[in-house]
Structures are given as C-alpha cells and as structure tokens.
Amino acid sequence: MKGTLSPSAEKVQNSLYEAGYNYQVIELSQTTRSAQEAAQAVGCQVGQIVKSLIFRAKESNRAILVVASGQNRVNEARIASHLGEPIEKADAEFVKEKTGFTIGGVPPLGHKVRLETFVDEDLLKYDVVWAAAGTPYAVFALSPSDLVKMTGGKVISIK
C-alpha cells in the first residue's frame, strides 16, 4: 500500500510509523471534511469522528489543538480557562503555518510544531475512533488511549 497515498496522507502515515503506531491511513473517494461526512464514509457514529480543531491563543499566539468528538461543539471559554488566556478559531493560514496541513485534513499528529493539546473526554467511551490523515479524503482508525498518547493531550470536557 505504501506509495499509493497522496503526499499529505503519506506524511501522516510516516508520522504514525515513526511514533511507533501501525495504524493504516486510508484514502476514500468521498470527502471526510465534516464529521457527518466522515462518519458516513467509514460507517461509524458521528461521535467516533475525531475533529482536530486548531485555535489561536490570543495573547501568546500559540497554536492550540482540540481533538473533539464529532458530535460535540467546543466550549471556547472552557478551553481558555484551562490555558489561562482567551482563544479564537485560527484562520487557514495560521493552521497551515503551525501544522503543515490544511483545514479539513488536520491530523492529531505530525505537525510542524508541538501543539498544546486538549482531548475530548467523550472520545474515550469508544473502542475505535477515526481521525483525519492530512487531506479531506484520508482517515485512520485508532484507539482513544493511543490518541491521548500520540497527542500528549490533556483529557477534559470540551463541551
């Protein structure tokens, strides 16, 4: 299968291998840009989709990664209270600069810079979750415990 992935998906596959994970990135013919589309494409519940959302810390200009269950909306005030500074949704240029990926395909690992990360506690109730893998058509399945390990994220309620 190696070599058949698009460059961004291949980058995620290599990041997985380098981190010691044997998960397989797959590219689909239908888009996985939204949680609903991704759930339909892989045949799972919307809650099993990992949304990798990038926020910008307003004072320090740091990139913050929130990996959220596909069914949940992020409570920005709750994230800000954990950080100790306000946050805002990052624009496409900031996301690309900090992660190396475009919105709609941001994976939970393999970013250009280390991101402070928060993991939605609701993801931990599933045996398997699905994360974006570099493009709006690429995903990989993984265990929630490995998601926490690979991101180094703090598990919190994000709702």
N, CA, C and O of each residue as an XYZ file, in Angstrom:
636
protein
N       0.830     -1.199      0.000
C       0.000      0.000      0.000
C       0.868      1.254      0.000
O       0.429      2.300     -0.477
N       2.078      1.173      0.519
C       2.965      2.321      0.602
C       3.193      2.912     -0.786
O       3.364      2.185     -1.764
N       3.191      4.232     -0.854
C       3.423      4.895     -2.130
C       2.138      5.205     -2.879
O       2.173      5.926     -3.876
N       1.010      4.682     -2.428
C      -0.247      4.937     -3.116
C      -1.030      6.090     -2.490
O      -2.081      6.483     -2.997
N      -0.521      6.621     -1.402
C      -1.200      7.729     -0.735
C      -0.751      9.077     -1.303
O       0.351      9.206     -1.838
N      -1.620     10.070     -1.178
C      -1.242     11.426     -1.569
C      -0.114     11.895     -0.643
O       0.059     11.328      0.436
N       0.658     12.916     -1.038
C       1.787     13.352     -0.208
C       1.416     13.692      1.247
O       2.138     13.306      2.167
N       0.305     14.406      1.464
C      -0.084     14.761      2.842
C      -0.481     13.535      3.651
O      -0.130     13.424      4.825
N      -1.210     12.613      3.029
C      -1.607     11.380      3.730
C      -0.381     10.515      4.012
O      -0.293      9.883      5.065
N       0.554     10.487      3.082
C       1.808      9.733      3.258
C       2.602     10.311      4.438
O       3.207      9.566      5.209
N       2.593     11.635      4.571
C       3.276     12.306      5.688
C       2.679     11.842      7.029
O       3.414     11.600      7.986
N       1.359     11.722      7.090
C       0.698     11.256      8.314
C       1.043      9.792      8.563
O       1.326      9.403      9.697
N       1.020      8.967      7.492
C       1.363      7.554      7.648
C       2.788      7.417      8.194
O       3.031      6.617      9.097
N       3.710      8.181      7.661
C       5.097      8.146      8.145
C       5.202      8.614      9.591
O       5.972      8.052     10.370
N       4.426      9.649      9.961
C       4.422     10.123     11.354
C       3.917      9.036     12.294
O       4.443      8.872     13.395
N       2.900      8.295     11.868
C       2.380      7.187     12.680
C       3.459      6.131     12.891
O       3.691      5.694     14.019
N       4.121      5.718     11.804
C       5.182      4.702     11.909
C       6.316      5.178     12.807
O       6.802      4.434     13.658
N       6.737      6.445     12.607
C       7.842      6.998     13.401
C       7.496      7.069     14.881
O       8.379      6.968     15.733
N       6.213      7.242     15.190
C       5.768      7.303     16.586
C       5.514      5.899     17.159
O       5.156      5.755     18.328
N       5.704      4.873     16.328
C       5.556      3.504     16.804
C       4.163      2.912     16.672
O       3.850      1.914     17.322
N       3.325      3.513     15.840
C       1.957      3.007     15.635
C       1.847      2.334     14.270
O       2.434      2.796     13.292
N       1.092      1.242     14.211
C       0.898      0.517     12.956
C      -0.457      0.792     12.310
O      -0.914      0.008     11.478
N      -1.092      1.877     12.676
C      -2.380      2.230     12.079
C      -2.183      2.538     10.600
O      -1.144      3.062     10.197
N      -3.188      2.207      9.799
C      -3.111      2.403      8.352
C      -3.983      3.574      7.908
O      -5.182      3.609      8.182
N      -3.368      4.521      7.226
C      -4.097      5.628      6.627
C      -4.793      5.095      5.381
O      -4.193      4.377      4.582
N      -6.058      5.451      5.227
C      -6.786      5.088      4.013
C      -7.325      6.354      3.368
O      -7.725      7.297      4.051
N      -7.329      6.358      2.051
C      -7.914      7.478      1.322
C      -9.193      6.987      0.669
O      -9.237      5.918      0.061
N     -10.222      7.791      0.811
C     -11.547      7.439      0.323
C     -11.928      8.282     -0.880
O     -11.341      9.336     -1.127
N     -12.909      7.812     -1.620
C     -13.352      8.582     -2.785
C     -14.288      9.718     -2.371
O     -14.406     10.716     -3.081
N     -14.960      9.564     -1.211
C     -15.830     10.643     -0.748
C     -15.137     11.454      0.345
O     -14.267     10.957      1.060
N     -15.545     12.699      0.450
C     -14.910     13.612      1.401
C     -15.212     13.246      2.857
O     -16.282     12.734      3.183
N     -14.240     13.524      3.707
C     -14.403     13.337      5.146
C     -14.195     14.677      5.857
O     -13.829     14.720      7.032
N     -14.431     15.761      5.131
C     -14.187     17.112      5.648
C     -15.008     17.409      6.901
O     -14.484     17.981      7.857
N     -16.289     17.030      6.912
C     -17.111     17.250      8.115
C     -17.232     15.935      8.874
O     -17.017     14.861      8.313
N     -17.575     16.031     10.149
C     -17.739     14.831     10.973
C     -18.841     13.936     10.409
O     -18.704     12.713     10.397
N     -19.927     14.542      9.945
C     -21.045     13.774      9.380
C     -20.587     13.028      8.128
O     -20.875     11.841      7.973
N     -19.874     13.719      7.234
C     -19.376     13.076      6.012
C     -18.407     11.946      6.341
O     -18.453     10.882      5.723
N     -17.540     12.178      7.306
C     -16.558     11.159      7.684
C     -17.250      9.929      8.261
O     -16.887      8.800      7.930
N     -18.242     10.140      9.121
C     -18.963      9.018      9.726
C     -19.665      8.186      8.650
O     -19.646      6.956      8.701
N     -20.277      8.851      7.689
C     -20.937      8.135      6.594
C     -19.917      7.367      5.760
O     -20.170      6.231      5.358
N     -18.770      7.980      5.501
C     -17.746      7.358      4.657
C     -17.162      6.089      5.273
O     -16.898      5.118      4.565
N     -16.960      6.096      6.591
C     -16.337      4.920      7.231
C     -17.341      4.013      7.929
O     -16.982      2.928      8.388
N     -18.604      4.448      8.015
C     -19.639      3.618      8.611
C     -19.580      3.541     10.121
O     -19.657      2.457     10.699
N     -19.443      4.697     10.762
C     -19.414      4.731     12.231
C     -20.335      5.835     12.726
O     -20.935      6.557     11.931
N     -20.443      5.963     14.053
C     -21.227      7.043     14.647
C     -20.458      8.362     14.534
O     -19.227      8.368     14.524
N     -21.181      9.465     14.450
C     -20.551     10.789     14.372
C     -19.640     11.030     15.582
O     -18.592     11.665     15.456
N     -20.037     10.527     16.742
C     -19.238     10.702     17.951
C     -17.868     10.051     17.883
O     -16.973     10.416     18.645
N     -17.686      9.077     16.969
C     -16.404      8.380     16.825
C     -15.424      9.127     15.920
O     -14.274      8.715     15.771
N     -15.879     10.212     15.325
C     -15.009     11.010     14.457
C     -14.224     11.990     15.327
O     -14.795     12.693     16.160
N     -12.924     12.025     15.124
C     -12.042     12.943     15.848
C     -11.907     14.220     15.015
O     -11.325     14.206     13.931
N     -12.448     15.312     15.531
C     -12.272     16.609     14.869
C     -11.014     17.234     15.447
O     -10.945     17.496     16.648
N     -10.020     17.473     14.604
C      -8.792     18.152     15.042
C      -8.949     19.630     14.724
O      -8.818     20.044     13.572
N      -9.229     20.421     15.751
C      -9.505     21.841     15.578
C      -8.349     22.665     16.136
O      -7.875     22.432     17.248
N      -7.914     23.624     15.342
C      -6.813     24.497     15.763
C      -7.374     25.840     16.192
O      -8.147     26.480     15.480
N      -6.954     26.243     17.386
C      -7.304     27.557     17.919
C      -6.019     28.351     18.110
O      -4.934     27.780     18.225
N      -6.155     29.684     18.142
C      -5.010     30.556     18.391
C      -5.199     31.200     19.753
O      -6.222     31.827     20.030
N      -4.183     31.030     20.601
C      -4.204     31.699     21.904
C      -3.962     33.185     21.637
O      -2.945     33.558     21.052
N      -4.894     34.023     22.065
C      -4.875     35.449     21.694
C      -3.668     36.214     22.212
O      -3.168     37.106     21.526
N      -3.185     35.884     23.415
C      -2.073     36.650     23.982
C      -0.711     36.113     23.555
O       0.170     36.892     23.194
N      -0.525     34.799     23.590
C       0.787     34.205     23.285
C       0.944     33.809     21.818
O       2.047     33.483     21.379
N      -0.162     33.836     21.052
C      -0.163     33.457     19.637
C       0.207     31.978     19.416
O       0.626     31.590     18.325
N       0.043     31.166     20.468
C       0.325     29.728     20.330
C      -0.817     29.045     19.608
O      -1.967     29.478     19.674
N      -0.473     27.961     18.910
C      -1.491     27.111     18.294
C      -1.929     26.087     19.334
O      -1.097     25.443     19.973
N      -3.230     25.944     19.497
C      -3.814     25.009     20.452
C      -4.624     23.998     19.648
O      -5.454     24.377     18.821
N      -4.383     22.717     19.892
C      -5.134     21.656     19.217
C      -6.194     21.120     20.169
O      -5.894     20.740     21.301
N      -7.422     21.093     19.701
C      -8.505     20.447     20.448
C      -8.986     19.283     19.597
O      -9.490     19.482     18.491
N      -8.829     18.060     20.115
C      -9.360     16.898     19.406
C     -10.693     16.570     20.054
O     -10.760     16.116     21.196
N     -11.751     16.812     19.292
C     -13.112     16.739     19.813
C     -13.894     15.622     19.144
O     -13.659     15.280     17.985
N     -14.818     15.068     19.892
C     -15.756     14.102     19.330
C     -16.597     14.823     18.286
O     -17.016     15.962     18.492
N     -16.841     14.151     17.165
C     -17.583     14.748     16.055
C     -18.952     15.289     16.402
O     -19.484     16.140     15.688
N     -19.532     14.805     17.495
C     -20.869     15.268     17.874
C     -20.837     16.494     18.781
O     -21.885     17.075     19.062
N     -19.666     16.894     19.241
C     -19.583     17.975     20.233
C     -19.106     19.294     19.653
O     -18.290     19.341     18.732
N     -19.643     20.364     20.223
C     -19.160     21.718     19.937
C     -18.167     22.089     21.030
O     -18.386     21.787     22.203
N     -17.088     22.736     20.649
C     -16.071     23.142     21.614
C     -16.534     24.386     22.367
O     -16.939     25.379     21.761
N     -16.469     24.316     23.695
C     -16.757     25.465     24.550
C     -15.425     26.223     24.693
O     -14.568     25.855     25.496
N     -15.279     27.279     23.902
C     -14.015     28.018     23.860
C     -13.655     28.613     25.221
O     -12.475     28.693     25.563
N     -14.647     29.028     25.995
C     -14.375     29.597     27.320
C     -13.762     28.536     28.242
O     -12.885     28.846     29.048
N     -14.218     27.303     28.124
C     -13.678     26.227     28.957
C     -12.213     25.966     28.587
O     -11.378     25.781     29.472
N     -11.901     25.951     27.299
C     -10.515     25.741     26.852
C      -9.655     26.914     27.346
O      -8.552     26.710     27.853
N     -10.160     28.117     27.196
C      -9.429     29.308     27.628
C      -9.129     29.261     29.125
O      -8.053     29.679     29.554
N     -10.066     28.758     29.917
C      -9.829     28.692     31.363
C      -8.723     27.687     31.690
O      -7.958     27.895     32.632
N      -8.633     26.600     30.920
C      -7.534     25.643     31.112
C      -6.187     26.249     30.696
O      -5.153     25.947     31.292
N      -6.212     27.095     29.680
C      -4.981     27.720     29.170
C      -4.539     28.921     29.986
O      -3.347     29.199     30.112
N      -5.512     29.629     30.537
C      -5.201     30.862     31.237
C      -5.133     32.062     30.318
O      -4.611     33.110     30.700
N      -5.658     31.922     29.102
C      -5.764     33.050     28.179
C      -6.862     32.762     27.165
O      -7.175     31.603     26.894
N      -7.450     33.826     26.602
C      -8.531     33.623     25.638
C      -8.016     32.985     24.343
O      -6.844     33.112     23.989
N      -8.924     32.301     23.655
C      -8.580     31.687     22.367
C      -9.578     32.129     21.313
O     -10.659     32.630     21.622
N      -9.192     31.932     20.070
C     -10.105     32.160     18.950
C      -9.814     31.112     17.891
O      -8.725     30.540     17.845
N     -10.805     30.870     17.040
C     -10.596     29.926     15.942
C      -9.474     30.463     15.064
O      -9.432     31.654     14.755
N      -8.577     29.589     14.668
C      -7.456     30.005     13.825
C      -7.897     30.085     12.369
O      -8.765     29.331     11.928
N      -7.289     31.009     11.628
C      -7.602     31.083     10.198
C      -6.762     30.060      9.437
O      -5.840     29.459      9.986
N      -7.100     29.877      8.167
C      -6.475     28.836      7.346
C      -4.951     28.995      7.251
O      -4.217     28.007      7.283
N      -4.489     30.227      7.137
C      -3.047     30.482      7.021
C      -2.306     30.071      8.300
O      -1.248     29.446      8.228
N      -2.857     30.418      9.466
C      -2.271     30.070     10.765
C      -2.235     28.550     10.929
O      -1.228     27.997     11.372
N      -3.330     27.873     10.574
C      -3.401     26.410     10.677
C      -2.321     25.767      9.824
O      -1.608     24.879     10.291
N      -2.193     26.205      8.584
C      -1.186     25.645      7.661
C       0.229     25.915      8.180
O       1.090     25.036      8.130
N       0.466     27.131      8.676
C       1.786     27.519      9.187
C       2.199     26.661     10.393
O       3.347     26.225     10.480
N       1.276     26.422     11.309
C       1.608     25.709     12.553
C       1.570     24.188     12.412
O       2.323     23.480     13.081
N       0.689     23.685     11.535
C       0.540     22.224     11.433
C       1.164     21.635     10.182
O       1.591     20.481     10.184
N       1.220     22.416      9.115
C       1.671     21.878      7.831
C       0.526     21.256      7.037
O       0.741     20.693      5.964
N      -0.682     21.360      7.566
C      -1.861     20.766      6.917
C      -2.938     21.825      6.740
O      -2.937     22.850      7.421
N      -3.864     21.562      5.807
C      -4.963     22.489      5.580
C      -6.187     22.068      6.392
O      -6.351     20.895      6.728
N      -7.035     23.037      6.697
C      -8.277     22.782      7.426
C      -9.079     21.724      6.660
O      -9.177     21.763      5.433
N      -9.642     20.791      7.404
C     -10.405     19.708      6.783
C      -9.617     18.412      6.722
O     -10.181     17.346      6.475
N      -8.309     18.504      6.947
C      -7.478     17.307      6.912
C      -6.439     17.269      8.018
O      -5.524     16.447      7.977
N      -6.568     18.160      9.023
C      -5.569     18.236     10.089
C      -5.602     16.947     10.925
O      -6.632     16.608     11.507
N      -4.477     16.237     10.980
C      -4.407     15.012     11.776
C      -4.057     15.337     13.232
O      -3.709     16.475     13.550
N      -4.151     14.335     14.114
C      -3.798     14.583     15.515
C      -2.293     14.535     15.795
O      -1.874     14.797     16.923
N      -1.475     14.209     14.794
C      -0.021     14.161     14.979
C       0.676     14.576     13.694
O       0.036     14.761     12.659
N       2.012     14.724     13.771
C       2.787     15.061     12.577
C       2.811     16.531     12.230
O       3.055     16.889     11.078
N       2.564     17.385     13.195
C       2.527     18.831     12.943
C       3.931     19.431     12.876
O       4.897     18.839     13.357
N       4.025     20.605     12.279
C       5.305     21.315     12.169
C       5.872     21.691     13.527
O       7.081     21.615     13.747
N       4.997     22.095     14.434
C       5.416     22.488     15.787
C       4.616     21.683     16.813
O       3.528     21.189     16.517
N       5.166     21.559     18.009
C       4.468     20.852     19.096
C       3.284     21.710     19.540
O       3.443     22.897     19.826
N       2.117     21.114     19.595
C       0.920     21.863     19.951
C       0.422     21.462     21.335
O       0.367     20.279     21.669
N       0.061     22.456     22.128
C      -0.622     22.138     23.379
C      -1.977     21.572     22.972
O      -2.691     22.159     22.159
N      -2.320     20.421     23.553
C      -3.488     19.678     23.075
C      -4.450     19.322     24.189
O      -4.053     18.967     25.299
N      -5.732     19.430     23.857
C      -6.804     19.002     24.748
C      -7.613     17.933     24.020
O      -7.963     18.092     22.851
N      -7.907     16.838     24.732
C      -8.644     15.719     24.159
C     -10.023     15.647     24.806
O     -10.144     15.639     26.031
N     -11.038     15.596     23.993
C     -12.423     15.488     24.444
C     -12.630     14.165     25.183
O     -12.414     13.092     24.619
N     -13.044     14.249     26.435
C     -13.248     13.037     27.236
C     -14.297     12.105     26.618
O     -14.266     10.900     26.867
N     -15.215     12.638     25.822
C     -16.255     11.805     25.208
C     -15.689     10.799     24.203
O     -16.326      9.781     23.932
N     -14.507     11.065     23.649
C     -13.890     10.117     22.714
C     -13.490      8.819     23.416
O     -13.410      7.767     22.783
N     -13.239      8.896     24.729
C     -12.755      7.737     25.473
C     -13.818      6.669     25.706
O     -13.501      5.577     26.178
N     -15.069      6.967     25.382
C     -16.112      5.950     25.586
C     -16.222      4.982     24.407
O     -16.996      4.027     24.462
N     -15.460      5.221     23.353
C     -15.488      4.342     22.174
C     -14.282      3.402     22.164
O     -13.231      3.718     22.721
N     -14.448      2.251     21.528
C     -13.329      1.318     21.335
C     -12.425      1.813     20.221
O     -11.203      1.689     20.296
N     -13.043      2.380     19.177
C     -12.317      2.849     17.999
C     -12.830      4.230     17.624
O     -14.033      4.485     17.655
N     -11.911      5.117     17.272
C     -12.267      6.432     16.748
C     -11.535      6.616     15.415
O     -10.585      5.893     15.115
N     -11.981      7.577     14.633
C     -11.413      7.840     13.302
C     -10.914      9.276     13.242
O     -11.646     10.210     13.571
N      -9.666      9.447     12.822
C      -9.062     10.786     12.747
C      -8.684     11.132     11.310
O      -8.440     10.249     10.488
N      -8.640     12.418     11.025
C      -8.195     12.904      9.719
C      -6.722     12.563      9.529
O      -5.959     12.460     10.490
N      -6.346     12.391      8.269
C      -4.974     11.971      7.971
C      -4.348     12.806      6.858
O      -3.791     12.264      5.903
N      -4.445     14.125      6.988
C      -3.695     15.000      6.091
C      -4.455     15.602      4.939
O      -4.038     16.629      4.403
N      -5.575     14.989      4.531
C      -6.399     15.541      3.453
C      -7.869     15.348      3.824
O      -8.179     14.568      4.724
N      -8.780     16.050      3.138
C     -10.207     15.853      3.412
C     -10.737     14.488      2.936
O     -11.935     14.226      3.045
N      -9.872     13.629      2.417
C     -10.281     12.299      1.948
C      -9.560     11.176      2.680
O      -9.819     10.002      2.413
N      -8.660     11.515      3.600
C      -7.830     10.498      4.262
C      -8.152     10.420      5.751
O      -8.313     11.442      6.419
N      -8.242      9.193      6.261
C      -8.545      8.948      7.672
C      -7.772      7.731      8.154
O      -7.225      6.973      7.354
N      -7.732      7.552      9.468
C      -7.234      6.307     10.040
C      -7.991      6.037     11.333
O      -8.388      6.952     12.054
N      -8.176      4.747     11.599
C      -8.851      4.314     12.821
C      -7.791      4.087     13.881
O      -6.679      3.654     13.578
N      -8.143      4.388     15.145
C      -7.204      4.182     16.242
C      -7.972      4.053     17.543
O      -9.172      4.321     17.596
N      -7.272      3.639     18.592
C      -7.905      3.563     19.904
C      -7.823      4.934     20.563
O      -6.853      5.664     20.356
N      -8.832      5.291     21.355
C      -8.790      6.573     22.057
C      -7.576      6.698     22.983
O      -7.028      7.790     23.132
N      -7.149      5.594     23.606
C      -5.985      5.690     24.501
C      -4.723      6.038     23.711
O      -3.880      6.791     24.199
N      -4.585      5.499     22.498
C      -3.443      5.873     21.662
C      -3.551      7.320     21.188
O      -2.536      7.998     21.028
N      -4.764      7.791     20.966
C      -4.962      9.193     20.586
C      -4.420     10.102     21.684
O      -3.733     11.084     21.403
N      -4.729      9.774     22.927
C      -4.236     10.572     24.061
C      -2.710     10.506     24.107
O      -2.050     11.529     24.287
N      -2.145      9.298     23.944
C      -0.681      9.136     23.982
C       0.001      9.896     22.852
O       0.974     10.613     23.087
N      -0.499      9.746     21.624
C       0.201     10.355     20.477
C       0.129     11.874     20.475
O       1.015     12.533     19.932
N      -0.914     12.437     21.076
C      -1.035     13.894     21.108
C      -0.402     14.490     22.363
O      -0.084     15.679     22.397
N      -0.220     13.662     23.395
C       0.235     14.190     24.674
C      -0.811     15.102     25.272
O      -0.500     15.957     26.102
N      -2.056     14.921     24.849
C      -3.135     15.822     25.233
C      -3.670     15.604     26.637
O      -3.566     14.520     27.210
N      -4.245     16.667     27.166
C      -4.912     16.637     28.468
C      -6.383     16.309     28.205
O      -7.049     16.997     27.430
N      -6.884     15.256     28.855
C      -8.276     14.844     28.674
C      -9.177     15.721     29.537
O      -9.022     15.778     30.757
N     -10.115     16.401     28.890
C     -11.048     17.302     29.593
C     -12.423     17.216     28.954
O     -12.590     16.626     27.887
N     -13.403     17.811     29.619
C     -14.718     18.012     28.991
C     -14.588     19.273     28.140
O     -14.250     20.340     28.654
N     -14.854     19.152     26.846
C     -14.696     20.310     25.955
C     -16.027     20.981     25.652
O     -16.061     22.035     25.016
N     -17.125     20.379     26.103
C     -18.467     20.913     25.780
C     -18.826     22.097     26.664
O     -19.911     22.663     26.528
